[in-house]
Amino acid sequence: MRSEHSIPPRGTFLQPDEVVRQLRHLPAAARVLPRLKKLLSDGNSSMHEVVEMIRLDPGIAARVLQMGNSIYYSRGLHCYTVDEAVDRVGYNQIYELVANAVASQVLVRPLTAYGVEADELWRMSVVCALAAETLARHLRLERDIAYTVGLLHGVGLVAIDEWAFRRQPGLRFAAGPLPLETSEAERAALGFHNGEAGAALLHHWEFSPVMSEPIRWQYHPRGAASHQKFATVLHLAKRLRSAVCTGALEISKTEAGLLDSLGLDGAIFEHLLEKVQAQLQSVRSLLETPSPDRAVLDFPNGERTIEGSGVTRTLMDRYA
């Protein structure tokens, strides 16, 4: 749904790249993620290099420290520097942790054009990330890529909302059902949908096409010229995300065909849903943090002391 005054004249549609170039108010923290992925994929990189990359952004550093102090990792012992937190979490888990830290900065905001409250997109994104990771594990695909694609699949909504806030404040979209959601209304009003905007934004942030292209083709994965398997995983992960949120798993004829293309069937899909639900429950303990009176954050420009819940506020409400 959109206001009659918000529809651009015919022939004046912008391209997603143009919209992204006009954005000046989205955090650039996401640039850390592809660089971290490259570091972690390099067998010659050290934990010190990983820590230095994380410490470049205070917001990410704070989130990593918060996770390091979670009940899951802390075992009653508080850590006060990024180095300690990374060491506690471990080399194998640090990418997922930083991905969540990045996404929390980008995704946790109200989306006026979509009528979405702050944290709603975050909750959906995390569940989708867990679903994509579960599918990737079953299919023996790279789990970090699938998790990132699921986590950031809605970043185009943020880009469109930010652009609309400054350029067309009356623009509104009503969410439709899966699989198309708001994509048709977006294309009618703008000439492109949020998946295309999200891919353009990730390209601007220097993400690899293996992450941006599945997001571009999340609504029509069979149309992807490259990375079609990850696009299919994302499309199906969104169906699992919906089932987790609503309690009902519905598989369309198109989705049954996509499952078949991956060598899956409805029974396996239902089993994977159970795994996603169990994994979501286990995530809760990771996100529960104790509340020390104070903490010292180690940033590139020096240490900063933060009192009470400013550092260790629980993230549980994002999964409620």
C-alpha distance (Angstrom), angle and dihedral (degrees) to the residues before:
residue distance angle dihedral
M1 . . .
R2 3.80 . .
S3 3.77 137.3 .
E4 3.80 115.3 -99.9
H5 3.80 90.0 -122.6
S6 3.81 93.2 56.0
I7 3.82 98.7 63.2
P8 3.81 111.7 104.7
P9 3.81 116.6 -129.7
R10 3.80 113.5 -92.6
G11 3.79 112.4 -84.6
T12 3.81 94.8 22.0
F13 3.80 99.3 92.3
L14 3.77 117.0 139.3
Q15 3.78 123.3 -131.7
P16 3.83 118.0 -117.7
D17 3.81 90.3 -113.6
E18 3.80 90.4 56.6
V19 3.80 91.7 51.5
V20 3.80 91.5 49.6
R21 3.81 92.0 49.5
Q22 3.80 89.6 54.6
L23 3.80 93.1 55.9
R24 3.78 114.9 101.7
H25 3.79 102.3 158.0
L26 3.82 105.9 63.2
P27 3.82 117.6 101.4
A28 3.79 114.8 -104.6
A29 3.81 91.7 -147.5
A30 3.81 89.4 108.6
R31 3.80 88.7 74.5
V32 3.81 87.4 74.3
L33 3.80 93.1 64.9
P34 3.84 102.3 66.6
R35 3.79 89.7 42.9
L36 3.79 91.0 50.7
K37 3.80 90.0 48.6
K38 3.80 89.3 54.1
L39 3.80 91.1 49.1
L40 3.79 93.2 49.6
S41 3.81 91.4 47.6
D42 3.79 90.8 54.5
G43 3.78 110.7 86.7
N44 3.81 89.8 -156.0
S45 3.81 95.8 58.5
S46 3.79 119.5 103.9
M47 3.78 134.4 -141.0
H48 3.81 87.2 -112.8
E49 3.83 90.0 62.3
V50 3.80 90.4 49.0
V51 3.80 91.4 51.2
E52 3.81 92.1 48.2
M53 3.81 90.2 52.4
I54 3.82 91.7 51.1
R55 3.81 93.1 46.8
L56 3.80 91.3 58.2
D57 3.81 89.7 80.3
P58 3.84 117.9 49.0
G59 3.79 92.8 -158.3
I60 3.80 93.0 54.4
A61 3.79 91.1 43.1
A62 3.81 90.2 53.4
R63 3.81 92.2 50.6
V64 3.80 92.4 48.2
L65 3.79 89.8 50.5
Q66 3.78 90.0 48.1
M67 3.80 90.9 53.7
G68 3.78 90.9 46.5
N69 3.81 87.2 57.3
S70 3.79 94.1 48.0
I71 3.79 118.4 121.3
Y72 3.81 88.9 -111.4
Y73 3.81 94.0 59.7
S74 3.80 107.1 21.4
R75 3.81 102.1 61.9
G76 3.79 87.0 -162.8
L77 3.81 96.0 -51.3
H78 3.80 118.3 109.6
C79 3.78 123.0 -142.9
Y80 3.79 120.5 -151.6
T81 3.81 105.2 -171.0
V82 3.79 135.5 55.5
D83 3.81 89.6 -120.0
E84 3.80 90.9 59.1
A85 3.80 92.5 45.6
V86 3.80 94.1 50.5
D87 3.79 91.2 46.8
R88 3.80 90.2 50.0
V89 3.80 95.3 47.9
G90 3.80 93.8 44.5
Y91 3.78 136.8 -131.6
N92 3.81 94.5 -87.3
Q93 3.82 95.2 54.1
I94 3.79 101.0 38.5
Y95 3.82 96.4 88.5
E96 3.81 93.3 57.4
L97 3.79 90.6 45.1
V98 3.82 92.9 51.6
A99 3.82 90.8 44.2
N100 3.80 88.6 57.4
A101 3.80 90.8 46.9
V102 3.81 91.0 51.8
A103 3.78 93.6 45.6
S104 3.80 92.3 49.5
Q105 3.80 89.4 59.9
V106 3.79 94.2 47.0
L107 3.80 102.8 36.3
V108 3.79 106.6 35.4
R109 3.81 100.6 91.0
P110 3.80 137.0 96.1
L111 3.81 113.5 -95.4
T112 3.79 106.3 -146.7
A113 3.80 95.7 -175.3
Y114 3.80 89.9 56.8
G115 3.81 100.9 35.3
V116 3.81 89.8 -120.4
E117 3.79 120.0 150.4
A118 3.80 123.1 -134.7
D119 3.82 110.8 -80.7
E120 3.83 94.6 17.5
L121 3.80 93.0 98.7
W122 3.81 89.1 43.7
R123 3.80 92.2 55.2
M124 3.79 92.7 48.5
S125 3.79 91.4 46.1
V126 3.80 95.1 52.2
V127 3.80 92.6 48.5
C128 3.82 89.4 48.3
A129 3.81 89.8 49.7
L130 3.81 91.3 52.6
A131 3.81 90.0 47.6
A132 3.81 93.1 49.3
E133 3.80 90.7 47.4
T134 3.81 91.0 50.1
L135 3.80 91.4 50.8
A136 3.81 91.2 46.7
R137 3.80 91.7 50.7
H138 3.80 90.5 52.1
L139 3.82 91.7 47.1
R140 3.82 93.4 42.7
L141 3.79 92.5 -119.6
E142 3.79 123.5 143.1
R143 3.79 105.3 -74.3
D144 3.83 97.2 -157.7
I145 3.79 91.2 57.8
A146 3.80 93.3 46.8
Y147 3.80 91.7 47.4
T148 3.82 92.1 50.7
V149 3.79 92.9 47.0
G150 3.80 90.7 50.9
L151 3.79 93.5 44.4
L152 3.82 95.0 50.2
H153 3.80 99.5 33.6
G154 3.83 91.1 109.9
V155 3.80 97.9 46.2
G156 3.81 89.3 106.9
L157 3.81 88.7 65.2
V158 3.79 88.1 59.3
A159 3.80 91.7 48.6
I160 3.81 93.7 49.7
D161 3.80 92.7 44.6
E162 3.81 92.2 50.2
W163 3.80 91.3 47.8
A164 3.83 92.5 46.4
F165 3.81 92.1 49.0
R166 3.82 89.6 60.7
R167 3.80 101.9 31.0
Q168 3.83 108.9 25.5
P169 3.81 109.1 13.9
G170 3.81 92.5 174.4
L171 3.79 93.7 61.4
R172 3.81 113.3 120.1
F173 3.81 133.9 175.2
A174 3.80 126.6 -166.2
A175 3.79 114.1 -147.8
G176 3.77 115.1 -117.5
P177 3.80 127.2 -162.3
L178 3.77 124.9 -78.6
P179 2.92 137.1 -52.6
L180 3.83 97.6 33.7
E181 3.83 100.8 25.1
T182 3.85 107.9 166.8
S183 3.80 96.5 -19.1
E184 3.81 98.0 103.2
A185 3.82 93.6 47.9
E186 3.80 90.1 47.5
R187 3.77 92.3 51.1
A188 3.81 91.5 48.4
A189 3.81 92.4 51.4
L190 3.80 101.4 34.3
G191 3.78 108.5 17.1
F192 3.83 93.2 -114.8
H193 3.80 138.6 51.5
N194 3.79 133.6 -122.0
G195 3.80 93.6 -96.1
E196 3.79 90.2 60.9
A197 3.80 91.3 45.0
G198 3.80 90.2 49.2
A199 3.81 92.1 51.0
A200 3.81 90.2 50.0
L201 3.80 91.0 50.3
L202 3.81 93.1 49.0
H203 3.81 89.6 48.8
H204 3.81 88.2 51.8
W205 3.81 88.1 51.6
E206 3.83 89.3 51.6
F207 3.80 98.0 -110.9
S208 3.79 117.0 159.8
P209 3.83 118.1 -101.7
V210 3.81 88.1 -115.9
M211 3.82 85.6 71.9
S212 3.81 101.6 32.4
E213 3.82 99.8 44.8
P214 3.83 96.5 56.9
I215 3.81 87.7 53.2
R216 3.81 90.3 50.3
W217 3.80 91.3 52.2
Q218 3.81 99.8 36.4
Y219 3.82 92.1 118.2
H220 3.81 96.4 45.4
P221 3.82 107.4 22.5
R222 3.79 94.4 169.7
G223 3.81 88.3 65.0
A224 3.80 93.5 62.0
A225 3.80 112.5 113.2
S226 3.81 90.5 -161.1
H227 3.80 136.5 21.7
Q228 3.80 89.8 19.7
K229 3.80 92.5 154.2
F230 3.81 92.9 59.5
A231 3.83 89.9 44.6
T232 3.81 88.3 54.0
V233 3.80 91.0 47.4
L234 3.81 90.0 52.6
H235 3.80 92.8 48.0
L236 3.80 91.1 52.0
A237 3.81 92.7 41.5
K238 3.80 88.2 59.8
R239 3.81 88.5 56.2
L240 3.82 89.9 51.6
R241 3.82 89.1 47.2
S242 3.79 89.7 54.1
A243 3.81 91.2 48.4
V244 3.81 91.4 51.7
C245 3.80 90.5 51.1
T246 3.82 98.0 42.3
G247 3.80 102.1 28.9
A248 3.82 92.5 -127.1
L249 3.81 126.4 99.9
E250 3.79 113.1 -154.6
I251 3.80 120.1 178.5
S252 3.80 118.2 -162.7
K253 3.79 123.9 -150.2
T254 3.81 89.4 -105.0
E255 3.79 91.7 51.2
A256 3.80 90.9 48.0
G257 3.80 86.7 56.9
L258 3.79 91.0 49.5
L259 3.79 90.7 50.1
D260 3.78 89.5 51.2
S261 3.82 90.6 51.2
L262 3.81 88.0 59.0
G263 3.80 94.0 44.9
L264 3.80 93.1 -106.3
D265 3.79 133.8 124.1
G266 3.80 137.5 -163.8
A267 3.81 94.4 -89.4
I268 3.81 92.7 53.1
F269 3.80 89.8 45.4
E270 3.81 90.9 54.9
H271 3.81 89.7 48.9
L272 3.82 89.8 51.8
L273 3.81 88.9 51.0
E274 3.80 89.2 57.5
K275 3.80 89.1 51.5
V276 3.81 91.6 51.4
Q277 3.80 90.9 50.3
A278 3.81 91.0 49.8
Q279 3.80 91.7 47.0
L280 3.79 90.8 50.8
Q281 3.78 89.6 54.6
S282 3.81 91.5 51.3
V283 3.81 90.3 50.6
R284 3.79 90.1 62.6
S285 3.80 93.4 71.6
L286 3.79 90.4 48.8
L287 3.79 90.1 56.4
E288 3.79 97.9 47.1
T289 3.78 110.0 99.0
P290 3.80 130.7 -170.7
S291 3.78 118.3 -126.0
P292 3.79 114.1 -120.5
D293 3.78 117.2 -176.2
R294 3.78 92.6 -115.7
A295 3.80 143.1 0.7
V296 3.78 134.8 -164.2
L297 3.80 116.2 -136.3
D298 3.79 117.2 -154.9
F299 3.82 109.1 -141.4
P300 3.83 130.7 170.0
N301 3.81 90.9 -104.5
G302 3.80 93.6 49.5
E303 3.78 141.2 -77.7
R304 3.79 123.3 -42.9
T305 3.79 125.2 -164.4
I306 3.81 116.1 -142.5
E307 3.78 121.9 -171.8
G308 3.79 128.2 -133.7
S309 3.81 121.8 -39.7
G310 3.80 94.9 0.5
V311 3.79 88.0 94.7
T312 3.77 106.2 21.1
R313 3.82 104.4 43.0
T314 3.78 108.6 146.8
L315 3.80 117.9 -107.0
M316 3.79 93.0 -156.1
D317 3.80 93.2 108.5
R318 3.80 88.7 67.0
Y319 3.77 89.8 65.3
A320 3.78 98.9 39.1
